[in-house]
């Protein structure tokens, strides 16, 4: 996201003495507010964003599962507290202004003022809230944003009521997977993805509504690629774009389910592309030692039931996230 450099603020005599004051281009601020609106979604309790200062001017917004922090380019005056702004009233105020090209922002002890076209929007502030900055973990892969968006669209196109989606390491490549009742969809980006230091791989269950909020918001700005990382400690998957870091809650599979699901994915590949005949690649990736190269897979009822058991468990865990 491109931000303007601050310009001098025009102060009226008799106005409150601000703790911090700066000016920002109106259209740029409107785009920022619209971005926050997309991230926050439609629930009224999340219809706010926060302005705070930590090694620069930053904005925080959430939808309850998704958290985004992005930073303003340029030099802005430091201030101690975080300021909360309602998204819809501020957006309407900016849309109705047609003369001035910049908005003066004055941050005081108990209120914040936006001044444009000789009109003033004053927003009283409640109790201070300390906002923690988001630090991006080690990157697992970098995905072109268009490929990521196509993956989300493809994996959910036939599932209009879907509220769960998986981001996984599929054969060493980043993939998007969805499961709903008897429907299964997989989008393989063919983008290489590295594994974690302990040899485990990405298998993140995330709320579909939140990832859709994120995709819509990124569509408003010039996003070319996403860096993807995971914090196993906080159980969050991270996305980094130019000037912004986003964290989304996720749920990992337990070790047994993870092993079985990966082996069953590999068996699906053998059935679809090798006419059910086992090759060395299958044995290496699935670590299934019950077959030799050249043998034909035998799919028994218990295997199908096991896959159904894992899928049901995934769905139940994902429902807890939304």
C-alpha positions as CSV (number, residue, x, y, z in Angstrom):
1,X,0.0,0.0,0.0
2,X,1.4,3.4,-1.0
3,X,1.1,6.2,1.6
4,X,1.7,9.9,1.1
5,X,4.3,11.8,3.0
6,X,2.8,14.1,5.7
7,X,2.4,17.8,5.0
8,X,2.1,20.8,7.4
9,X,-1.2,21.1,9.2
10,X,-3.3,24.3,9.2
11,X,-4.5,25.0,12.7
12,X,-7.3,27.3,13.5
13,X,-7.0,29.7,16.4
14,X,-8.9,28.6,19.5
15,X,-8.8,24.9,18.4
16,X,-7.7,22.2,20.9
17,X,-4.0,21.8,21.4
18,X,-3.3,18.4,19.8
19,X,-0.9,15.8,21.1
20,X,-0.2,15.0,17.4
21,X,-1.2,16.6,14.2
22,X,-0.7,15.8,10.5
23,X,-2.2,16.0,7.1
24,X,-3.0,13.2,4.7
25,X,-4.3,13.0,1.1
26,X,-8.1,12.6,1.2
27,X,-8.4,10.0,-1.5
28,X,-5.6,8.0,0.1
29,X,-7.3,8.0,3.5
30,X,-10.6,7.0,1.8
31,X,-8.9,4.0,0.3
32,X,-7.4,3.1,3.7
33,X,-10.8,3.3,5.3
34,X,-12.3,1.2,2.5
35,X,-9.6,-1.4,3.0
36,X,-10.4,-1.6,6.8
37,X,-14.1,-1.9,5.9
38,X,-13.3,-5.0,3.8
39,X,-11.2,-6.6,6.5
40,X,-13.7,-5.9,9.3
41,X,-16.6,-7.5,7.5
42,X,-20.3,-6.8,8.2
43,X,-20.5,-7.4,12.0
44,X,-21.1,-4.1,13.7
45,X,-18.9,-4.9,16.7
46,X,-15.8,-5.0,14.4
47,X,-16.7,-1.9,12.5
48,X,-13.7,0.1,13.8
49,X,-10.0,0.6,13.1
50,X,-7.3,1.8,15.4
51,X,-4.5,4.3,14.8
52,X,-1.3,3.9,16.9
53,X,2.4,4.8,16.7
54,X,5.1,2.2,17.0
55,X,8.3,3.0,15.1
56,X,6.0,4.9,12.7
57,X,2.3,5.5,12.1
58,X,0.3,2.2,12.0
59,X,-3.3,1.1,11.5
60,X,-4.9,-2.0,13.1
61,X,-8.2,-3.7,12.1
62,X,-9.8,-7.1,12.9
63,X,-12.8,-9.2,12.1
64,X,-12.4,-11.3,15.3
65,X,-10.3,-14.0,13.6
66,X,-8.2,-11.9,11.2
67,X,-5.8,-9.2,12.4
68,X,-4.1,-6.7,10.1
69,X,-1.5,-4.1,10.9
70,X,-0.1,-1.8,8.2
71,X,2.3,1.1,8.4
72,X,2.3,4.6,6.9
73,X,5.3,5.7,4.9
74,X,6.8,9.0,5.8
75,X,7.6,10.8,9.1
76,X,4.7,11.3,11.4
77,X,4.7,12.7,15.0
78,X,4.8,10.1,17.8
79,X,1.9,9.8,20.3
80,X,1.3,7.4,23.2
81,X,-2.3,6.1,23.0
82,X,-4.3,4.2,20.4
83,X,-7.2,6.0,18.7
84,X,-10.3,4.1,17.7
85,X,-12.3,5.3,14.7
86,X,-15.7,4.0,13.4
87,X,-15.3,3.0,9.8
88,X,-18.7,3.9,8.3
89,X,-19.1,7.5,9.7
90,X,-15.5,8.4,8.7
91,X,-16.0,6.9,5.2
92,X,-19.2,8.9,4.7
93,X,-17.5,12.1,6.0
94,X,-14.7,11.7,3.4
95,X,-17.0,10.8,0.5
96,X,-19.1,13.9,1.1
97,X,-16.0,16.3,0.9
98,X,-15.3,17.6,-2.6
99,X,-13.1,20.7,-2.3
100,X,-10.0,20.0,-0.2
101,X,-7.5,17.4,-1.4
102,X,-6.1,16.8,2.1
103,X,-7.6,16.0,5.5
104,X,-6.1,17.6,8.7
105,X,-6.0,15.1,11.6
106,X,-5.6,16.4,15.2
107,X,-5.2,13.8,18.0
108,X,-6.0,15.0,21.5
109,X,-6.3,13.6,25.0
110,X,-9.9,12.6,24.8
111,X,-10.9,13.1,21.1
112,X,-9.7,13.1,17.5
113,X,-10.7,15.6,14.9
114,X,-10.8,15.3,11.1
115,X,-11.0,18.6,9.3
116,X,-11.8,19.0,5.5
117,X,-13.8,21.5,3.4
118,X,-14.2,23.7,6.5
119,X,-16.2,20.8,8.0
120,X,-15.1,19.0,11.2
121,X,-15.7,15.4,12.4
122,X,-14.9,15.0,16.1
123,X,-14.7,11.5,17.6
124,X,-14.6,11.2,21.3
125,X,-12.1,8.5,22.6
126,X,-12.8,6.0,25.3
127,X,-10.4,4.0,27.3
128,X,-6.9,3.6,25.8
129,X,-6.1,0.2,24.2
130,X,-2.6,-1.0,23.7
131,X,-2.2,-2.6,20.3
132,X,0.5,-5.1,19.8
133,X,2.4,-4.9,16.5
134,X,2.5,-8.0,14.3
135,X,5.9,-9.6,13.5
136,X,6.0,-11.8,10.4
137,X,7.6,-15.2,11.1
138,X,9.9,-17.1,8.7
139,X,8.5,-17.3,5.2
140,X,7.3,-20.7,3.9
141,X,6.6,-19.5,0.4
142,X,5.8,-16.5,-1.8
143,X,2.6,-16.8,-3.8
144,X,1.5,-14.4,-6.6
145,X,-1.7,-12.7,-5.3
146,X,-3.6,-13.6,-8.4
147,X,-2.8,-17.3,-8.0
148,X,-3.8,-17.1,-4.3
149,X,-7.1,-15.5,-5.2
150,X,-7.7,-18.0,-8.0
151,X,-7.1,-20.8,-5.5
152,X,-9.6,-19.5,-3.0
153,X,-12.2,-19.0,-5.8
154,X,-11.6,-22.4,-7.4
155,X,-11.7,-24.4,-4.1
156,X,-15.0,-22.8,-3.1
157,X,-16.8,-22.2,-6.4
158,X,-19.2,-25.1,-6.0
159,X,-19.6,-24.7,-2.2
160,X,-21.6,-21.4,-1.7
161,X,-22.2,-22.1,2.0
162,X,-18.7,-23.1,2.7
163,X,-17.3,-21.7,6.0
164,X,-14.0,-23.7,6.1
165,X,-10.9,-24.0,3.9
166,X,-7.5,-25.6,4.1
167,X,-4.1,-24.2,3.1
168,X,-1.7,-27.1,2.8
169,X,1.6,-28.4,1.6
170,X,0.6,-30.8,-1.3
171,X,3.6,-32.7,-2.7
172,X,5.9,-29.8,-1.7
173,X,3.7,-27.2,-3.3
174,X,1.3,-24.6,-1.9
175,X,-2.4,-25.7,-2.3
176,X,-5.9,-24.7,-1.3
177,X,-8.3,-27.5,-0.4
178,X,-12.0,-27.5,0.6
179,X,-14.2,-30.3,1.9
180,X,-18.0,-30.2,2.3
181,X,-20.0,-33.3,2.8
182,X,-19.2,-35.4,-0.3
183,X,-17.5,-32.6,-2.3
184,X,-13.8,-32.2,-2.4
185,X,-11.8,-29.5,-4.3
186,X,-8.0,-29.0,-4.5
187,X,-6.2,-26.1,-6.2
188,X,-2.4,-26.8,-6.6
189,X,-0.6,-23.5,-7.2
190,X,2.6,-25.3,-8.2
191,X,4.5,-22.8,-6.0
192,X,7.2,-24.6,-4.0
193,X,6.7,-24.4,-0.2
194,X,9.4,-25.3,2.4
195,X,8.7,-27.4,5.4
196,X,9.2,-26.5,9.1
197,X,12.5,-27.2,10.8
198,X,11.1,-30.3,12.4
199,X,10.2,-31.7,9.0
200,X,6.4,-31.2,9.4
201,X,4.5,-29.3,6.7
202,X,1.8,-26.7,6.4
203,X,-1.8,-28.0,7.1
204,X,-3.8,-25.0,8.2
205,X,-7.6,-25.0,8.7
206,X,-8.9,-21.4,8.5
207,X,-12.3,-19.6,8.5
208,X,-13.4,-19.1,5.0
209,X,-15.2,-15.8,5.8
210,X,-12.0,-14.2,7.1
211,X,-9.8,-15.3,4.2
212,X,-12.5,-13.9,1.9
213,X,-12.4,-10.6,3.8
214,X,-8.6,-10.5,3.3
215,X,-8.8,-11.3,-0.5
216,X,-11.4,-8.6,-1.0
217,X,-9.4,-6.0,0.9
218,X,-6.2,-6.8,-1.1
219,X,-8.1,-6.4,-4.3
220,X,-8.6,-2.7,-3.5
221,X,-4.9,-2.0,-3.4
222,X,-1.9,-2.9,-5.5
223,X,-0.9,-6.3,-4.2
224,X,1.3,-8.4,-6.4
225,X,2.4,-11.2,-4.1
226,X,1.9,-12.7,-0.7
227,X,4.5,-14.1,1.6
228,X,3.1,-16.8,3.8
229,X,4.4,-17.9,7.2
230,X,3.1,-19.7,10.3
231,X,3.4,-19.2,14.0
232,X,3.0,-22.6,15.6
233,X,3.1,-21.1,19.0
234,X,0.1,-18.8,18.5
235,X,-1.6,-21.1,16.0
236,X,-1.8,-18.4,13.4
237,X,-1.0,-18.2,9.7
238,X,0.6,-14.9,8.5
239,X,0.4,-13.1,5.2
240,X,2.8,-10.2,4.4
241,X,2.2,-7.7,1.6
242,X,3.9,-4.4,0.9
243,X,3.6,-2.4,4.2
244,X,1.1,-4.8,5.9
245,X,1.1,-8.0,8.0
246,X,-2.0,-10.1,8.5
247,X,-2.5,-12.9,11.1
248,X,-5.3,-15.4,10.8
249,X,-6.2,-18.0,13.4
250,X,-5.8,-21.6,12.3
251,X,-6.1,-25.1,13.6
252,X,-3.6,-27.9,12.9
253,X,-4.3,-31.6,12.6
254,X,-3.0,-34.0,15.2
255,X,-0.1,-36.2,14.1
256,X,-2.0,-39.4,13.4
257,X,-4.7,-37.6,11.3
258,X,-2.0,-35.6,9.5
259,X,-0.2,-38.8,8.5
260,X,-3.3,-40.6,7.4
261,X,-4.7,-37.6,5.5
262,X,-1.4,-37.1,3.6
263,X,-1.2,-40.8,2.7
264,X,-4.8,-40.8,1.5
265,X,-4.0,-37.7,-0.7
266,X,-1.2,-39.6,-2.2
267,X,-3.4,-42.6,-2.9
268,X,-5.9,-40.3,-4.6
269,X,-3.0,-39.1,-6.9
270,X,-2.1,-42.7,-7.7
271,X,-5.7,-43.6,-8.6
272,X,-6.2,-40.5,-10.7
273,X,-2.9,-40.4,-12.6
274,X,-1.2,-43.8,-12.4
275,X,-4.2,-46.1,-12.8
276,X,-3.8,-47.3,-9.2
277,X,-0.3,-48.7,-9.7
278,X,2.2,-47.8,-7.0
279,X,5.4,-46.0,-8.0
280,X,8.5,-45.1,-6.0
281,X,7.4,-41.5,-5.7
282,X,4.2,-42.6,-3.8
283,X,6.3,-44.7,-1.3
284,X,8.8,-41.9,-0.7
285,X,6.2,-39.2,-0.1
286,X,3.5,-41.3,1.8
287,X,6.0,-43.4,3.7
288,X,3.6,-46.3,3.1
289,X,5.7,-49.5,3.4
290,X,2.8,-51.9,2.8
291,X,3.2,-51.6,-0.9
292,X,6.1,-52.3,-3.4
293,X,6.6,-50.5,-6.7
294,X,4.3,-52.0,-9.3
295,X,1.6,-53.3,-7.0
296,X,-1.9,-52.1,-7.4
297,X,-3.6,-50.1,-4.7
298,X,-6.4,-51.9,-2.8
299,X,-9.0,-49.5,-1.5
300,X,-11.0,-51.2,1.3
301,X,-14.1,-50.0,3.1
302,X,-12.1,-49.2,6.2
303,X,-9.8,-46.8,4.3
304,X,-12.8,-44.9,2.9
305,X,-14.3,-44.7,6.4
306,X,-11.0,-43.4,7.9
307,X,-10.9,-40.6,5.3
308,X,-14.5,-39.7,6.1
309,X,-13.6,-39.7,9.9
310,X,-10.8,-37.3,9.3
311,X,-12.9,-35.0,7.1
312,X,-15.7,-34.9,9.7
313,X,-13.1,-34.0,12.4
314,X,-11.7,-31.2,10.2
315,X,-15.1,-29.8,9.6
316,X,-15.9,-29.9,13.3
317,X,-12.7,-28.2,14.2
318,X,-13.2,-25.5,11.6
319,X,-16.7,-24.8,12.8
320,X,-15.1,-23.7,16.1
321,X,-13.1,-21.0,14.3
322,X,-16.1,-19.2,12.7
